[in-house]
Amino acid sequence: MNILALISAIIMVESGGNTYAVGDNGRAFGSMQIHQCVIDDVNRVYNTHYVHEDAFNEHKARDMFIKYIHMYATHRRLGREPTMEDMARIWNGGPNGYRKESTIKYWEKVKERL
């Protein structure tokens, strides 16, 4: 499993590679379209001090993604080894996104970019 390939695919789906993208009615920032709730989770668990505007920094955005995925796409939570599909769907739908029917189409878009 290549997480860097997954990140690249997600960036293309989320923003077409636009580091300065703002979406979801102003609530999602950067190439990975990061919401404040993701940053809050990462800061709480990792004792980091990211702010929403850090999502415009590609290095920081990737770090937030990896930390978030390491929090929620785990063998312990899923009861099995997480797949790239699980990770993408969690990114799109939150901690339980891997179970949500609403994230299946998102995964299909990401999978096309892998």
Biopython code that builds the backbone (N, CA, C, O; Angstrom):
import numpy as np
from Bio.PDB.StructureBuilder import StructureBuilder

atoms = [
    (1, "MET", "N", (0.847, -1.180, 0.000)),
    (1, "MET", "CA", (0.000, 0.000, 0.000)),
    (1, "MET", "C", (0.891, 1.240, 0.000)),
    (1, "MET", "O", (1.776, 1.379, 0.844)),
    (2, "ASN", "N", (0.654, 2.119, -0.931)),
    (2, "ASN", "CA", (1.459, 3.329, -1.068)),
    (2, "ASN", "C", (0.625, 4.545, -0.670)),
    (2, "ASN", "O", (-0.215, 5.020, -1.434)),
    (3, "ILE", "N", (0.873, 5.029, 0.523)),
    (3, "ILE", "CA", (0.076, 6.157, 1.025)),
    (3, "ILE", "C", (0.345, 7.435, 0.235)),
    (3, "ILE", "O", (-0.539, 8.285, 0.127)),
    (4, "LEU", "N", (1.540, 7.585, -0.314)),
    (4, "LEU", "CA", (1.837, 8.777, -1.111)),
    (4, "LEU", "C", (1.007, 8.797, -2.389)),
    (4, "LEU", "O", (0.550, 9.856, -2.819)),
    (5, "ALA", "N", (0.814, 7.635, -2.991)),
    (5, "ALA", "CA", (-0.048, 7.553, -4.178)),
    (5, "ALA", "C", (-1.485, 7.891, -3.799)),
    (5, "ALA", "O", (-2.186, 8.571, -4.549)),
    (6, "LEU", "N", (-1.923, 7.419, -2.636)),
    (6, "LEU", "CA", (-3.272, 7.727, -2.166)),
    (6, "LEU", "C", (-3.428, 9.231, -1.949)),
    (6, "LEU", "O", (-4.433, 9.817, -2.349)),
    (7, "ILE", "N", (-2.444, 9.847, -1.321)),
    (7, "ILE", "CA", (-2.493, 11.293, -1.084)),
    (7, "ILE", "C", (-2.587, 12.035, -2.413)),
    (7, "ILE", "O", (-3.398, 12.951, -2.557)),
    (8, "SER", "N", (-1.772, 11.650, -3.376)),
    (8, "SER", "CA", (-1.800, 12.308, -4.688)),
    (8, "SER", "C", (-3.154, 12.163, -5.356)),
    (8, "SER", "O", (-3.665, 13.114, -5.947)),
    (9, "ALA", "N", (-3.737, 10.974, -5.266)),
    (9, "ALA", "CA", (-5.058, 10.744, -5.860)),
    (9, "ALA", "C", (-6.114, 11.591, -5.163)),
    (9, "ALA", "O", (-6.968, 12.177, -5.828)),
    (10, "ILE", "N", (-6.070, 11.664, -3.849)),
    (10, "ILE", "CA", (-7.033, 12.460, -3.091)),
    (10, "ILE", "C", (-6.891, 13.937, -3.438)),
    (10, "ILE", "O", (-7.894, 14.636, -3.584)),
    (11, "ILE", "N", (-5.670, 14.414, -3.569)),
    (11, "ILE", "CA", (-5.446, 15.817, -3.940)),
    (11, "ILE", "C", (-6.102, 16.122, -5.283)),
    (11, "ILE", "O", (-6.736, 17.166, -5.443)),
    (12, "MET", "N", (-5.954, 15.225, -6.238)),
    (12, "MET", "CA", (-6.555, 15.461, -7.552)),
    (12, "MET", "C", (-8.083, 15.456, -7.480)),
    (12, "MET", "O", (-8.741, 16.262, -8.138)),
    (13, "VAL", "N", (-8.638, 14.556, -6.690)),
    (13, "VAL", "CA", (-10.098, 14.492, -6.555)),
    (13, "VAL", "C", (-10.622, 15.716, -5.804)),
    (13, "VAL", "O", (-11.629, 16.308, -6.193)),
    (14, "GLU", "N", (-9.940, 16.083, -4.739)),
    (14, "GLU", "CA", (-10.432, 17.166, -3.883)),
    (14, "GLU", "C", (-10.310, 18.550, -4.512)),
    (14, "GLU", "O", (-11.219, 19.372, -4.392)),
    (15, "SER", "N", (-9.174, 18.810, -5.190)),
    (15, "SER", "CA", (-8.923, 20.183, -5.633)),
    (15, "SER", "C", (-8.313, 20.297, -7.021)),
    (15, "SER", "O", (-8.060, 21.405, -7.495)),
    (16, "GLY", "N", (-8.075, 19.179, -7.672)),
    (16, "GLY", "CA", (-7.376, 19.238, -8.952)),
    (16, "GLY", "C", (-5.942, 19.698, -8.792)),
    (16, "GLY", "O", (-5.315, 20.134, -9.757)),
    (17, "GLY", "N", (-5.417, 19.604, -7.573)),
    (17, "GLY", "CA", (-4.038, 19.999, -7.294)),
    (17, "GLY", "C", (-3.875, 21.453, -6.883)),
    (17, "GLY", "O", (-2.748, 21.939, -6.796)),
    (18, "ASN", "N", (-4.958, 22.153, -6.631)),
    (18, "ASN", "CA", (-4.907, 23.563, -6.248)),
    (18, "ASN", "C", (-4.653, 23.704, -4.746)),
    (18, "ASN", "O", (-5.539, 23.467, -3.924)),
    (19, "THR", "N", (-3.432, 24.093, -4.412)),
    (19, "THR", "CA", (-3.037, 24.252, -3.009)),
    (19, "THR", "C", (-3.878, 25.295, -2.281)),
    (19, "THR", "O", (-4.047, 25.225, -1.064)),
    (20, "TYR", "N", (-4.405, 26.263, -3.029)),
    (20, "TYR", "CA", (-5.132, 27.371, -2.406)),
    (20, "TYR", "C", (-6.648, 27.258, -2.564)),
    (20, "TYR", "O", (-7.372, 28.243, -2.414)),
    (21, "ALA", "N", (-7.113, 26.064, -2.864)),
    (21, "ALA", "CA", (-8.551, 25.858, -3.046)),
    (21, "ALA", "C", (-9.304, 26.097, -1.736)),
    (21, "ALA", "O", (-8.828, 25.761, -0.651)),
    (22, "VAL", "N", (-10.485, 26.682, -1.873)),
    (22, "VAL", "CA", (-11.416, 26.828, -0.751)),
    (22, "VAL", "C", (-12.740, 26.269, -1.253)),
    (22, "VAL", "O", (-13.260, 26.694, -2.285)),
    (23, "GLY", "N", (-13.272, 25.312, -0.510)),
    (23, "GLY", "CA", (-14.505, 24.677, -0.941)),
    (23, "GLY", "C", (-15.485, 24.482, 0.188)),
    (23, "GLY", "O", (-15.291, 24.987, 1.294)),
    (24, "ASP", "N", (-16.530, 23.754, -0.097)),
    (24, "ASP", "CA", (-17.574, 23.436, 0.864)),
    (24, "ASP", "C", (-18.076, 24.704, 1.573)),
    (24, "ASP", "O", (-18.132, 24.786, 2.800)),
    (25, "ASN", "N", (-18.434, 25.678, 0.744)),
    (25, "ASN", "CA", (-18.946, 26.961, 1.262)),
    (25, "ASN", "C", (-17.977, 27.642, 2.225)),
    (25, "ASN", "O", (-18.388, 28.221, 3.230)),
    (26, "GLY", "N", (-16.684, 27.563, 1.903)),
    (26, "GLY", "CA", (-15.663, 28.234, 2.708)),
    (26, "GLY", "C", (-15.172, 27.444, 3.894)),
    (26, "GLY", "O", (-14.377, 27.954, 4.684)),
    (27, "ARG", "N", (-15.620, 26.215, 4.043)),
    (27, "ARG", "CA", (-15.248, 25.426, 5.222)),
    (27, "ARG", "C", (-14.091, 24.464, 4.987)),
    (27, "ARG", "O", (-13.559, 23.917, 5.953)),
    (28, "ALA", "N", (-13.678, 24.235, 3.735)),
    (28, "ALA", "CA", (-12.614, 23.279, 3.421)),
    (28, "ALA", "C", (-11.475, 24.019, 2.728)),
    (28, "ALA", "O", (-11.698, 24.760, 1.770)),
    (29, "PHE", "N", (-10.253, 23.813, 3.219)),
    (29, "PHE", "CA", (-9.090, 24.569, 2.744)),
    (29, "PHE", "C", (-8.044, 23.657, 2.129)),
    (29, "PHE", "O", (-7.859, 22.514, 2.549)),
    (30, "GLY", "N", (-7.364, 24.193, 1.121)),
    (30, "GLY", "CA", (-6.173, 23.568, 0.564)),
    (30, "GLY", "C", (-6.444, 22.455, -0.421)),
    (30, "GLY", "O", (-7.590, 22.133, -0.734)),
    (31, "SER", "N", (-5.363, 21.880, -0.900)),
    (31, "SER", "CA", (-5.444, 20.847, -1.934)),
    (31, "SER", "C", (-6.163, 19.593, -1.473)),
    (31, "SER", "O", (-6.689, 18.838, -2.290)),
    (32, "MET", "N", (-6.187, 19.369, -0.156)),
    (32, "MET", "CA", (-6.855, 18.178, 0.377)),
    (32, "MET", "C", (-8.212, 18.507, 0.982)),
    (32, "MET", "O", (-8.886, 17.637, 1.534)),
    (33, "GLN", "N", (-8.609, 19.785, 0.871)),
    (33, "GLN", "CA", (-9.911, 20.252, 1.358)),
    (33, "GLN", "C", (-10.154, 19.837, 2.818)),
    (33, "GLN", "O", (-11.078, 19.087, 3.132)),
    (34, "ILE", "N", (-9.302, 20.347, 3.673)),
    (34, "ILE", "CA", (-9.321, 19.990, 5.092)),
    (34, "ILE", "C", (-10.298, 20.873, 5.856)),
    (34, "ILE", "O", (-10.286, 22.097, 5.726)),
    (35, "HIS", "N", (-11.140, 20.230, 6.651)),
    (35, "HIS", "CA", (-12.104, 20.922, 7.515)),
    (35, "HIS", "C", (-11.500, 21.132, 8.906)),
    (35, "HIS", "O", (-10.572, 20.429, 9.308)),
    (36, "GLN", "N", (-12.036, 22.098, 9.619)),
    (36, "GLN", "CA", (-11.557, 22.408, 10.968)),
    (36, "GLN", "C", (-11.669, 21.204, 11.911)),
    (36, "GLN", "O", (-10.804, 21.015, 12.766)),
    (37, "CYS", "N", (-12.700, 20.402, 11.772)),
    (37, "CYS", "CA", (-12.866, 19.258, 12.678)),
    (37, "CYS", "C", (-11.707, 18.263, 12.549)),
    (37, "CYS", "O", (-11.338, 17.621, 13.532)),
    (38, "VAL", "N", (-11.134, 18.129, 11.360)),
    (38, "VAL", "CA", (-9.966, 17.256, 11.172)),
    (38, "VAL", "C", (-8.782, 17.829, 11.935)),
    (38, "VAL", "O", (-8.066, 17.103, 12.625)),
    (39, "ILE", "N", (-8.581, 19.127, 11.809)),
    (39, "ILE", "CA", (-7.474, 19.786, 12.498)),
    (39, "ILE", "C", (-7.643, 19.678, 14.006)),
    (39, "ILE", "O", (-6.676, 19.437, 14.728)),
    (40, "ASP", "N", (-8.861, 19.855, 14.479)),
    (40, "ASP", "CA", (-9.126, 19.732, 15.916)),
    (40, "ASP", "C", (-8.778, 18.337, 16.421)),
    (40, "ASP", "O", (-8.169, 18.195, 17.481)),
    (41, "ASP", "N", (-9.160, 17.302, 15.667)),
    (41, "ASP", "CA", (-8.838, 15.920, 16.052)),
    (41, "ASP", "C", (-7.332, 15.696, 16.085)),
    (41, "ASP", "O", (-6.804, 15.137, 17.046)),
    (42, "VAL", "N", (-6.648, 16.130, 15.044)),
    (42, "VAL", "CA", (-5.194, 15.943, 14.965)),
    (42, "VAL", "C", (-4.512, 16.672, 16.123)),
    (42, "VAL", "O", (-3.648, 16.102, 16.788)),
    (43, "ASN", "N", (-4.886, 17.906, 16.364)),
    (43, "ASN", "CA", (-4.277, 18.665, 17.464)),
    (43, "ASN", "C", (-4.538, 18.010, 18.812)),
    (43, "ASN", "O", (-3.650, 17.972, 19.664)),
    (44, "ARG", "N", (-5.739, 17.498, 19.012)),
    (44, "ARG", "CA", (-6.097, 16.866, 20.287)),
    (44, "ARG", "C", (-5.262, 15.613, 20.529)),
    (44, "ARG", "O", (-4.740, 15.423, 21.628)),
    (45, "VAL", "N", (-5.133, 14.776, 19.540)),
    (45, "VAL", "CA", (-4.449, 13.485, 19.703)),
    (45, "VAL", "C", (-2.932, 13.635, 19.680)),
    (45, "VAL", "O", (-2.236, 12.979, 20.454)),
    (46, "TYR", "N", (-2.420, 14.479, 18.814)),
    (46, "TYR", "CA", (-0.971, 14.593, 18.637)),
    (46, "TYR", "C", (-0.357, 15.792, 19.347)),
    (46, "TYR", "O", (0.853, 16.006, 19.273)),
    (47, "ASN", "N", (-1.182, 16.571, 20.031)),
    (47, "ASN", "CA", (-0.722, 17.766, 20.732)),
    (47, "ASN", "C", (0.024, 18.711, 19.782)),
    (47, "ASN", "O", (1.035, 19.313, 20.143)),
    (48, "THR", "N", (-0.497, 18.820, 18.576)),
    (48, "THR", "CA", (0.047, 19.764, 17.604)),
    (48, "THR", "C", (-0.742, 21.060, 17.714)),
    (48, "THR", "O", (-1.700, 21.152, 18.481)),
    (49, "HIS", "N", (-0.341, 22.038, 16.960)),
    (49, "HIS", "CA", (-0.974, 23.358, 17.052)),
    (49, "HIS", "C", (-1.318, 23.894, 15.663)),
    (49, "HIS", "O", (-1.127, 25.074, 15.370)),
    (50, "TYR", "N", (-1.824, 23.008, 14.825)),
    (50, "TYR", "CA", (-2.214, 23.438, 13.486)),
    (50, "TYR", "C", (-3.410, 24.383, 13.569)),
    (50, "TYR", "O", (-4.257, 24.266, 14.454)),
    (51, "VAL", "N", (-3.457, 25.311, 12.633)),
    (51, "VAL", "CA", (-4.613, 26.178, 12.447)),
    (51, "VAL", "C", (-5.159, 25.876, 11.052)),
    (51, "VAL", "O", (-4.471, 25.279, 10.224)),
    (52, "HIS", "N", (-6.388, 26.287, 10.803)),
    (52, "HIS", "CA", (-7.041, 25.934, 9.550)),
    (52, "HIS", "C", (-6.240, 26.407, 8.329)),
    (52, "HIS", "O", (-6.184, 25.708, 7.317)),
    (53, "GLU", "N", (-5.633, 27.565, 8.419)),
    (53, "GLU", "CA", (-4.862, 28.104, 7.294)),
    (53, "GLU", "C", (-3.645, 27.239, 6.966)),
    (53, "GLU", "O", (-3.111, 27.340, 5.862)),
    (54, "ASP", "N", (-3.196, 26.395, 7.891)),
    (54, "ASP", "CA", (-2.082, 25.487, 7.611)),
    (54, "ASP", "C", (-2.435, 24.484, 6.517)),
    (54, "ASP", "O", (-1.543, 23.873, 5.929)),
    (55, "ALA", "N", (-3.707, 24.311, 6.241)),
    (55, "ALA", "CA", (-4.134, 23.398, 5.178)),
    (55, "ALA", "C", (-3.690, 23.892, 3.811)),
    (55, "ALA", "O", (-3.664, 23.113, 2.858)),
    (56, "PHE", "N", (-3.339, 25.171, 3.690)),
    (56, "PHE", "CA", (-2.829, 25.709, 2.432)),
    (56, "PHE", "C", (-1.352, 25.370, 2.223)),
    (56, "PHE", "O", (-0.831, 25.540, 1.120)),
    (57, "ASN", "N", (-0.685, 24.901, 3.249)),
    (57, "ASN", "CA", (0.716, 24.491, 3.164)),
    (57, "ASN", "C", (0.743, 22.997, 2.854)),
    (57, "ASN", "O", (0.290, 22.182, 3.658)),
    (58, "GLU", "N", (1.274, 22.645, 1.693)),
    (58, "GLU", "CA", (1.225, 21.252, 1.231)),
    (58, "GLU", "C", (1.868, 20.277, 2.222)),
    (58, "GLU", "O", (1.318, 19.205, 2.473)),
    (59, "HIS", "N", (3.004, 20.631, 2.777)),
    (59, "HIS", "CA", (3.685, 19.749, 3.733)),
    (59, "HIS", "C", (2.835, 19.546, 4.989)),
    (59, "HIS", "O", (2.688, 18.420, 5.463)),
    (60, "LYS", "N", (2.290, 20.607, 5.513)),
    (60, "LYS", "CA", (1.458, 20.509, 6.717)),
    (60, "LYS", "C", (0.161, 19.756, 6.428)),
    (60, "LYS", "O", (-0.303, 18.972, 7.256)),
    (61, "ALA", "N", (-0.424, 19.994, 5.252)),
    (61, "ALA", "CA", (-1.660, 19.293, 4.887)),
    (61, "ALA", "C", (-1.425, 17.785, 4.812)),
    (61, "ALA", "O", (-2.234, 16.998, 5.304)),
    (62, "ARG", "N", (-0.325, 17.392, 4.199)),
    (62, "ARG", "CA", (-0.008, 15.963, 4.110)),
    (62, "ARG", "C", (0.216, 15.368, 5.496)),
    (62, "ARG", "O", (-0.212, 14.247, 5.771)),
    (63, "ASP", "N", (0.884, 16.115, 6.362)),
    (63, "ASP", "CA", (1.115, 15.635, 7.726)),
    (63, "ASP", "C", (-0.208, 15.455, 8.468)),
    (63, "ASP", "O", (-0.403, 14.465, 9.173)),
    (64, "MET", "N", (-1.115, 16.420, 8.305)),
    (64, "MET", "CA", (-2.431, 16.294, 8.947)),
    (64, "MET", "C", (-3.177, 15.073, 8.418)),
    (64, "MET", "O", (-3.802, 14.341, 9.186)),
    (65, "PHE", "N", (-3.111, 14.856, 7.117)),
    (65, "PHE", "CA", (-3.763, 13.690, 6.527)),
    (65, "PHE", "C", (-3.212, 12.400, 7.130)),
    (65, "PHE", "O", (-3.977, 11.544, 7.575)),
    (66, "ILE", "N", (-1.906, 12.263, 7.144)),
    (66, "ILE", "CA", (-1.276, 11.030, 7.667)),
    (66, "ILE", "C", (-1.647, 10.822, 9.124)),
    (66, "ILE", "O", (-1.980, 9.706, 9.524)),
    (67, "LYS", "N", (-1.594, 11.866, 9.913)),
    (67, "LYS", "CA", (-1.948, 11.746, 11.334)),
    (67, "LYS", "C", (-3.419, 11.332, 11.491)),
    (67, "LYS", "O", (-3.738, 10.449, 12.287)),
    (68, "TYR", "N", (-4.286, 11.960, 10.745)),
    (68, "TYR", "CA", (-5.723, 11.652, 10.834)),
    (68, "TYR", "C", (-5.979, 10.198, 10.442)),
    (68, "TYR", "O", (-6.722, 9.486, 11.118)),
    (69, "ILE", "N", (-5.372, 9.774, 9.370)),
    (69, "ILE", "CA", (-5.556, 8.399, 8.909)),
    (69, "ILE", "C", (-4.989, 7.417, 9.934)),
    (69, "ILE", "O", (-5.588, 6.371, 10.181)),
    (70, "HIS", "N", (-3.857, 7.737, 10.525)),
    (70, "HIS", "CA", (-3.283, 6.851, 11.548)),
    (70, "HIS", "C", (-4.140, 6.778, 12.805)),
    (70, "HIS", "O", (-4.039, 5.824, 13.577)),
    (71, "MET", "N", (-4.975, 7.778, 13.008)),
    (71, "MET", "CA", (-5.887, 7.759, 14.151)),
    (71, "MET", "C", (-7.074, 6.827, 13.906)),
    (71, "MET", "O", (-7.490, 6.091, 14.801)),
    (72, "TYR", "N", (-7.608, 6.864, 12.703)),
    (72, "TYR", "CA", (-8.890, 6.211, 12.452)),
    (72, "TYR", "C", (-8.843, 4.988, 11.546)),
    (72, "TYR", "O", (-9.737, 4.146, 11.628)),
    (73, "ALA", "N", (-7.854, 4.859, 10.701)),
    (73, "ALA", "CA", (-7.751, 3.687, 9.822)),
    (73, "ALA", "C", (-6.769, 2.711, 10.451)),
    (73, "ALA", "O", (-5.635, 2.563, 9.996)),
    (74, "THR", "N", (-7.225, 2.051, 11.501)),
    (74, "THR", "CA", (-6.355, 1.127, 12.229)),
    (74, "THR", "C", (-6.994, -0.265, 12.302)),
    (74, "THR", "O", (-8.211, -0.421, 12.209)),
    (75, "HIS", "N", (-6.147, -1.241, 12.468)),
    (75, "HIS", "CA", (-6.620, -2.621, 12.622)),
    (75, "HIS", "C", (-7.545, -2.710, 13.836)),
    (75, "HIS", "O", (-8.572, -3.388, 13.794)),
    (76, "ARG", "N", (-7.186, -2.045, 14.880)),
    (76, "ARG", "CA", (-7.978, -2.086, 16.118)),
    (76, "ARG", "C", (-9.405, -1.559, 15.900)),
    (76, "ARG", "O", (-10.365, -2.143, 16.402)),
    (77, "ARG", "N", (-9.538, -0.470, 15.161)),
    (77, "ARG", "CA", (-10.871, 0.106, 14.915)),
    (77, "ARG", "C", (-11.675, -0.695, 13.910)),
    (77, "ARG", "O", (-12.877, -0.894, 14.085)),
    (78, "LEU", "N", (-11.010, -1.161, 12.846)),
    (78, "LEU", "CA", (-11.720, -1.802, 11.750)),
    (78, "LEU", "C", (-11.859, -3.313, 11.933)),
    (78, "LEU", "O", (-12.699, -3.945, 11.293)),
    (79, "GLY", "N", (-11.030, -3.890, 12.809)),
    (79, "GLY", "CA", (-11.059, -5.335, 13.012)),
    (79, "GLY", "C", (-10.342, -6.100, 11.914)),
    (79, "GLY", "O", (-10.477, -7.318, 11.800)),
    (80, "ARG", "N", (-9.583, -5.379, 11.111)),
    (80, "ARG", "CA", (-8.808, -5.953, 10.011)),
    (80, "ARG", "C", (-7.819, -4.898, 9.542)),
    (80, "ARG", "O", (-7.890, -3.741, 9.956)),
    (81, "GLU", "N", (-6.901, -5.299, 8.681)),
    (81, "GLU", "CA", (-5.948, -4.331, 8.137)),
    (81, "GLU", "C", (-6.692, -3.321, 7.261)),
    (81, "GLU", "O", (-7.445, -3.727, 6.375)),
    (82, "PRO", "N", (-6.503, -2.035, 7.480)),
    (82, "PRO", "CA", (-7.172, -1.037, 6.655)),
    (82, "PRO", "C", (-6.623, -1.039, 5.227)),
    (82, "PRO", "O", (-5.438, -1.287, 5.000)),
    (83, "THR", "N", (-7.488, -0.762, 4.296)),
    (83, "THR", "CA", (-7.126, -0.674, 2.886)),
    (83, "THR", "C", (-7.076, 0.791, 2.460)),
    (83, "THR", "O", (-7.459, 1.686, 3.213)),
    (84, "MET", "N", (-6.601, 1.015, 1.245)),
    (84, "MET", "CA", (-6.627, 2.378, 0.721)),
    (84, "MET", "C", (-8.064, 2.853, 0.587)),
    (84, "MET", "O", (-8.347, 4.038, 0.763)),
    (85, "GLU", "N", (-8.963, 1.945, 0.281)),
    (85, "GLU", "CA", (-10.378, 2.310, 0.210)),
    (85, "GLU", "C", (-10.861, 2.809, 1.566)),
    (85, "GLU", "O", (-11.526, 3.841, 1.648)),
    (86, "ASP", "N", (-10.530, 2.084, 2.626)),
    (86, "ASP", "CA", (-10.920, 2.523, 3.970)),
    (86, "ASP", "C", (-10.391, 3.925, 4.255)),
    (86, "ASP", "O", (-11.115, 4.789, 4.749)),
    (87, "MET", "N", (-9.121, 4.133, 3.935)),
    (87, "MET", "CA", (-8.493, 5.426, 4.222)),
    (87, "MET", "C", (-9.173, 6.554, 3.456)),
    (87, "MET", "O", (-9.467, 7.604, 4.027)),
    (88, "ALA", "N", (-9.421, 6.345, 2.182)),
    (88, "ALA", "CA", (-10.068, 7.380, 1.372)),
    (88, "ALA", "C", (-11.466, 7.673, 1.885)),
    (88, "ALA", "O", (-11.873, 8.832, 1.972)),
    (89, "ARG", "N", (-12.189, 6.638, 2.220)),
    (89, "ARG", "CA", (-13.563, 6.833, 2.678)),
    (89, "ARG", "C", (-13.613, 7.479, 4.063)),
    (89, "ARG", "O", (-14.544, 8.229, 4.356)),
    (90, "ILE", "N", (-12.638, 7.201, 4.908)),
    (90, "ILE", "CA", (-12.531, 7.883, 6.207)),
    (90, "ILE", "C", (-12.211, 9.356, 5.979)),
    (90, "ILE", "O", (-12.776, 10.229, 6.639)),
    (91, "TRP", "N", (-11.305, 9.628, 5.045)),
    (91, "TRP", "CA", (-10.967, 11.019, 4.750)),
    (91, "TRP", "C", (-12.207, 11.786, 4.289)),
    (91, "TRP", "O", (-12.406, 12.943, 4.661)),
    (92, "ASN", "N", (-13.018, 11.146, 3.494)),
    (92, "ASN", "CA", (-14.200, 11.797, 2.941)),
    (92, "ASN", "C", (-15.363, 11.857, 3.928)),
    (92, "ASN", "O", (-16.100, 12.843, 3.957)),
    (93, "GLY", "N", (-15.530, 10.809, 4.737)),
    (93, "GLY", "CA", (-16.723, 10.704, 5.566)),
    (93, "GLY", "C", (-16.509, 10.696, 7.060)),
    (93, "GLY", "O", (-17.439, 10.427, 7.820)),
    (94, "GLY", "N", (-15.291, 10.988, 7.493)),
    (94, "GLY", "CA", (-15.015, 11.014, 8.924)),
    (94, "GLY", "C", (-14.618, 9.650, 9.464)),
    (94, "GLY", "O", (-14.466, 8.697, 8.700)),
    (95, "PRO", "N", (-14.450, 9.555, 10.771)),
    (95, "PRO", "CA", (-13.943, 8.332, 11.385)),
    (95, "PRO", "C", (-14.670, 7.054, 10.969)),
    (95, "PRO", "O", (-14.045, 5.998, 10.873)),
    (96, "ASN", "N", (-15.963, 7.131, 10.723)),
    (96, "ASN", "CA", (-16.719, 5.953, 10.301)),
    (96, "ASN", "C", (-17.098, 5.988, 8.823)),
    (96, "ASN", "O", (-18.003, 5.278, 8.385)),
    (97, "GLY", "N", (-16.398, 6.817, 8.068)),
    (97, "GLY", "CA", (-16.667, 6.952, 6.648)),
    (97, "GLY", "C", (-16.509, 5.666, 5.862)),
    (97, "GLY", "O", (-17.143, 5.489, 4.822)),
    (98, "TYR", "N", (-15.669, 4.767, 6.350)),
    (98, "TYR", "CA", (-15.465, 3.493, 5.656)),
    (98, "TYR", "C", (-16.726, 2.639, 5.645)),
    (98, "TYR", "O", (-16.818, 1.683, 4.876)),
    (99, "ARG", "N", (-17.691, 2.973, 6.485)),
    (99, "ARG", "CA", (-18.959, 2.234, 6.555)),
    (99, "ARG", "C", (-20.101, 2.917, 5.809)),
    (99, "ARG", "O", (-21.140, 2.303, 5.568)),
    (100, "LYS", "N", (-19.916, 4.162, 5.451)),
    (100, "LYS", "CA", (-21.012, 4.959, 4.901)),
    (100, "LYS", "C", (-21.173, 4.732, 3.397)),
    (100, "LYS", "O", (-20.212, 4.789, 2.629)),
    (101, "GLU", "N", (-22.393, 4.478, 3.014)),
    (101, "GLU", "CA", (-22.691, 4.309, 1.593)),
    (101, "GLU", "C", (-22.355, 5.585, 0.814)),
    (101, "GLU", "O", (-21.984, 5.524, -0.358)),
    (102, "SER", "N", (-22.486, 6.724, 1.467)),
    (102, "SER", "CA", (-22.262, 8.012, 0.803)),
    (102, "SER", "C", (-20.811, 8.224, 0.373)),
    (102, "SER", "O", (-20.539, 9.123, -0.423)),
    (103, "THR", "N", (-19.877, 7.422, 0.875)),
    (103, "THR", "CA", (-18.464, 7.601, 0.513)),
    (103, "THR", "C", (-18.009, 6.651, -0.598)),
    (103, "THR", "O", (-16.856, 6.713, -1.027)),
    (104, "ILE", "N", (-18.885, 5.791, -1.059)),
    (104, "ILE", "CA", (-18.504, 4.826, -2.100)),
    (104, "ILE", "C", (-18.157, 5.535, -3.400)),
    (104, "ILE", "O", (-17.157, 5.190, -4.028)),
    (105, "LYS", "N", (-18.945, 6.506, -3.821)),
    (105, "LYS", "CA", (-18.660, 7.229, -5.066)),
    (105, "LYS", "C", (-17.342, 7.996, -4.962)),
    (105, "LYS", "O", (-16.597, 8.096, -5.937)),
    (106, "TYR", "N", (-17.064, 8.530, -3.789)),
    (106, "TYR", "CA", (-15.789, 9.221, -3.576)),
    (106, "TYR", "C", (-14.638, 8.245, -3.795)),
    (106, "TYR", "O", (-13.677, 8.564, -4.496)),
    (107, "TRP", "N", (-14.731, 7.067, -3.203)),
    (107, "TRP", "CA", (-13.693, 6.070, -3.379)),
    (107, "TRP", "C", (-13.513, 5.719, -4.857)),
    (107, "TRP", "O", (-12.383, 5.557, -5.316)),
    (108, "GLU", "N", (-14.590, 5.602, -5.591)),
    (108, "GLU", "CA", (-14.484, 5.292, -7.018)),
    (108, "GLU", "C", (-13.679, 6.368, -7.747)),
    (108, "GLU", "O", (-12.867, 6.050, -8.615)),
    (109, "LYS", "N", (-13.897, 7.616, -7.407)),
    (109, "LYS", "CA", (-13.132, 8.720, -8.023)),
    (109, "LYS", "C", (-11.659, 8.632, -7.660)),
    (109, "LYS", "O", (-10.793, 8.810, -8.516)),
    (110, "VAL", "N", (-11.371, 8.355, -6.387)),
    (110, "VAL", "CA", (-9.985, 8.244, -5.942)),
    (110, "VAL", "C", (-9.310, 7.062, -6.629)),
    (110, "VAL", "O", (-8.179, 7.168, -7.105)),
    (111, "LYS", "N", (-10.011, 5.946, -6.674)),
    (111, "LYS", "CA", (-9.457, 4.721, -7.272)),
    (111, "LYS", "C", (-9.068, 4.948, -8.733)),
    (111, "LYS", "O", (-8.067, 4.403, -9.198)),
    (112, "GLU", "N", (-9.842, 5.738, -9.449)),
    (112, "GLU", "CA", (-9.517, 6.048, -10.845)),
    (112, "GLU", "C", (-8.193, 6.795, -10.984)),
    (112, "GLU", "O", (-7.539, 6.724, -12.024)),
    (113, "ARG", "N", (-7.804, 7.511, -9.929)),
    (113, "ARG", "CA", (-6.561, 8.303, -9.948)),
    (113, "ARG", "C", (-5.343, 7.526, -9.470)),
    (113, "ARG", "O", (-4.211, 7.986, -9.621)),
    (114, "LEU", "N", (-5.570, 6.362, -8.901)),
    (114, "LEU", "CA", (-4.439, 5.568, -8.390)),
    (114, "LEU", "C", (-3.706, 4.863, -9.510)),
    (114, "LEU", "O", (-2.732, 4.154, -9.259)),
]
sb = StructureBuilder()
sb.init_structure("model")
sb.init_model(0)
sb.init_chain("A")
sb.init_seg("    ")
for serial, (resi, resn, name, xyz) in enumerate(atoms, 1):
    if name == "N":
        sb.init_residue(resn, " ", resi, " ")
    sb.init_atom(name, np.array(xyz, "f"), 0.0, 1.0, " ", f" {name:<3s}", serial, name[0])
structure = sb.get_structure()
